[in-house]
Amino acid sequence: MTELSITIEAANASDEPAIEKLHQRAFGPGRFARTAYRIREQASAAESLTFVARVGSLLVGSVQLTPVRLGEARAFMLGPLTVEPAFEKRGIGAALLQRCEQAARAMRSDAIFLVGDEPYYGRHGYKRVPMGRVTLPGPVDPGRLLVLPLTETGAALSGPLVAAR
């Protein structure tokens, strides 16, 4: 099998329709009811960071970082992370996660939170948030709330997680 030449870059306005179609195929209409989606829609879009993965000119993956706060701590909510099914298991998701971590560190963020599968995200340094330590503005399976601490402060964050405005 040949290696794919993958490019990770910041999304631009012309990528929005392709990203929306990717999310629709991956998550369906139920995505709008998820707590993580509620946080994203409350945050300032100007401060959100979206990255895309391309193979040539084809958009094959995307991920978004949304600014959030826990008290005075600065953090991000990651997601959705989406890769076209035909391109899964080729390192695209990992490359997008790495780019998010680089961006969050450059912005001096304390942590990145997400709601996801620990077996996958754990390979990239994410750990389960201890039950009750962080609350979100809606229902979340506490076993799926994960964090990637980027500072000592990030490792000890607690309280309500809210969209930064």
C-alpha positions in Angstrom: 0.0 0.0 0.0 1.3 3.4 -0.9 1.6 6.2 1.6 -0.9 9.0 1.3 0.3 12.6 1.1 -1.8 14.3 3.7 -1.9 18.0 4.2 -3.3 19.5 7.4 -4.3 23.1 7.3 -6.7 25.7 8.7 -10.1 25.5 7.2 -11.5 28.3 5.1 -15.0 29.5 4.3 -15.1 27.5 1.1 -14.5 24.3 3.1 -17.7 24.7 5.2 -20.1 22.8 2.8 -17.8 19.8 2.5 -17.3 19.8 6.3 -21.0 19.9 6.9 -21.6 17.0 4.5 -18.9 15.0 6.2 -20.5 15.6 9.6 -23.9 14.7 8.3 -22.7 11.4 6.9 -20.7 10.6 10.1 -23.1 11.7 12.8 -26.6 12.3 11.2 -29.2 14.7 12.4 -28.8 13.6 16.1 -25.5 15.5 16.3 -27.4 18.8 17.0 -28.8 17.4 20.3 -25.4 16.5 21.7 -24.0 18.5 24.6 -20.7 19.1 22.9 -22.6 20.6 19.9 -24.5 22.9 22.3 -21.2 24.2 23.7 -19.9 24.8 20.1 -23.0 26.8 19.1 -22.7 29.0 22.2 -19.1 29.9 21.6 -17.7 32.7 19.6 -17.2 31.4 16.1 -14.4 33.9 15.6 -12.3 32.2 18.2 -13.0 28.6 17.1 -10.3 26.8 15.2 -11.1 24.4 12.5 -8.5 22.2 10.7 -9.0 20.0 7.6 -7.1 17.1 6.2 -6.7 16.9 2.4 -5.3 14.2 0.1 -4.5 16.3 -2.9 -7.5 18.7 -3.2 -9.9 16.3 -1.6 -11.1 17.1 1.9 -11.0 13.8 3.8 -11.2 14.9 7.5 -11.9 17.8 9.8 -11.7 18.8 13.5 -12.7 21.8 15.4 -11.4 23.4 18.7 -14.0 25.5 20.5 -12.8 27.9 23.3 -14.2 27.0 26.7 -13.6 28.1 30.3 -13.5 26.4 33.6 -13.4 29.3 36.0 -10.5 31.5 34.9 -8.7 28.6 33.1 -8.6 28.7 29.3 -9.3 25.5 27.5 -10.7 24.0 24.3 -13.5 21.5 23.5 -12.4 19.3 20.6 -14.8 17.9 18.1 -16.2 16.7 16.1 -13.2 14.8 14.7 -14.4 13.3 11.4 -12.5 11.3 8.7 -14.1 10.0 5.5 -14.6 6.3 5.9 -12.6 5.3 2.9 -9.6 7.1 4.5 -9.9 5.8 8.1 -7.0 3.9 9.7 -4.4 5.9 7.8 -3.3 8.3 10.5 -5.5 11.2 9.4 -7.3 11.4 12.7 -4.0 11.3 14.6 -2.6 14.1 12.4 -5.6 16.3 13.1 -5.4 15.7 16.8 -1.7 16.6 16.8 -2.4 19.8 14.9 -5.1 20.7 17.5 -2.6 20.1 20.3 0.0 22.3 18.7 -2.6 25.1 18.2 -3.8 24.9 21.8 -0.3 24.9 23.2 0.6 27.9 21.0 -2.4 29.7 22.4 -1.3 28.9 26.0 -4.4 26.8 26.7 -4.5 24.7 29.9 -6.3 21.7 28.4 -8.3 20.2 25.6 -11.6 18.4 26.5 -13.7 16.1 24.4 -16.5 13.6 24.6 -15.2 10.4 23.0 -13.9 6.9 23.1 -11.1 6.4 25.6 -9.5 3.5 23.7 -8.9 5.7 20.7 -8.2 9.1 22.3 -6.2 7.5 25.1 -3.5 6.6 22.6 -3.1 10.3 22.0 -2.7 11.3 25.6 -6.3 11.9 26.6 -7.4 10.7 30.0 -10.8 10.2 31.6 -11.9 13.1 33.7 -12.6 11.9 37.3 -16.4 11.6 37.8 -17.9 14.8 39.1 -14.8 16.9 38.6 -16.1 18.7 35.5 -19.7 19.4 34.5 -21.1 20.3 31.1 -24.4 22.1 30.3 -26.2 18.9 29.4 -26.1 15.1 29.7 -22.8 13.4 29.0 -21.7 9.9 29.8 -19.0 10.6 32.4 -16.9 7.7 31.1 -16.6 9.5 27.8 -15.5 12.9 29.1 -11.8 13.1 28.4 -9.0 15.7 28.9 -5.6 16.3 27.5 -3.8 18.5 30.1 -1.4 20.9 28.6 -0.3 22.6 31.8 -0.1 21.7 35.5 -3.3 23.8 35.9 -5.0 21.8 33.2 -4.3 18.5 35.0 -6.3 19.8 38.0 -9.2 21.7 36.4 -12.6 21.3 38.0 -16.0 22.9 37.8 -18.5 23.8 35.1 -17.2 23.8 31.6 -18.8 26.7 29.6 -18.4 28.2 26.2 -16.0 31.1 26.1 -17.6 34.2 24.7 
